[in-house]
Amino acid sequence: MNNSIEDDNQNMEVHLKSNDPEFFDIFTGFTTGEVLKECMLPQRSMMLVILASLITSRSLREYKIMVNQAINLIGITPIEIKEVLYQSIPYVGISGMFKFLEETNNVFKINNIKLPLEPQSTVTKDNRIQKGYEKQVEIFGKETIDSMIENAPKGQEHFQKFLQGYCFGDFYTRTGLDVKDRELVTFSIIATLGGCENQLRGHVQGNLNVGNDKKTLVGATTILMPYIGFPRTLNTLNIINEICK
């Protein structure tokens, strides 16, 4: 385990215990006690959700510590970690993501993980749009996707092509994470972003369609709560309850 990363984690705890002891006791008691008691997700799924949320909130220092723990304590593979990061980029944008890529690679190198990792792409420049459309249909249904395409306002049709080719063609078709993982990661990203209720509704339904049930989504929201706060958590729960009749 990398000493410098562990030192960062320990130093953060020491500073909190020394300077904000009451907050440290409250927060750690809540997150490591009550939250974990109520969440029935497997450790691997919890870690994917946390990594996605930290990326979305641009919490680079905490993300770096969590990547190290994911490798050394949970056994998340480097490919899975990198795929969570790749999966996040269409939703949170490229701003700031180069630093996340750099720090992820630094943690990998410290842990003697050879770079670059094995390729995970399954599409070509010629078929990425079609394969992305097929993935959209798999997750959301043909009627829903065809309606989105047909009802795109004039002059804005290219955004549907962007979704097909970039978001779903370039990323959702990759190996390393299966479609259930990717939808859970996407759900976590959108819940963390907040203010994206229409997209959250779509991806709650998408999660159900690919096999992530209501219990899984509530479990993910439980783990997210300390990271995203109550307003976004309660909005997310309202949408889960609205869609999962």
Phi, psi and omega in degrees: 000140185288125184292319184295321179291317178296324177298319177301315181296314180294321179296320179298317178295317180299315181296319179294315179299322183282315188265331182224061187297323180294315178299317181302314180295318180297309187290314181293324177297321180289310187287320183268350179252281187297313184296310181296327179297325185270347183261123181259009179294147171298155181304320181300312180296319178301318181293320177299318180296315181295315179301316180299319181291319179295321176298313184297322181273005178061034181270077191294315182298313181293324178298315181300316178297318183290325176299316179299319178292323179300319180288311192269334183252325185259333182084022173294136183282154176304321180297317179298318179297312181295325180291327173299317179295313178301315182299331183286330192299318178297338184264325182257350180087167186278342182301121179086348186284336177298324178293322177294320176297316181298313182291325175298314179295324177297317178296319178299314182297319178298327179268016176061038176262122185287135177244151356287160176286167179298140180299144181239358182289143179239004183242168175241171177298331183279331186245003186298323180291315179296317179294325176294318176301316180297323178291320176302315180297319178301320186274318190248346181097144185297319183299317180296314183290316179298324178294319177299318181292313184292329184262010177296130180301149179301134181088356180239011182298333183295337178292329175292323176294322177299315178300314182296310188279315186273297186297308186266323181287312184282330188247309183296336181275356182288152171276184182100318169229140177275178187294328177294317176299313184295320178291324177292320176298315180297317175305316181294321178297311184292322176297320179292321180299316184071156178071014182237049189297321179297317179292324178294319176302314181299319184276340167297313178295321178299319177299314178299320183295328183263000173112004173270111187278179182302319180301321178295316182291321176294322177298317178297319179294325177298315178293325181290332190310312179296337183272330187246349178084170186291317183303312180291325177297312182292323175299318179297315179297321178301318181289320176302313181292329178292317185276321184270076182291000000 
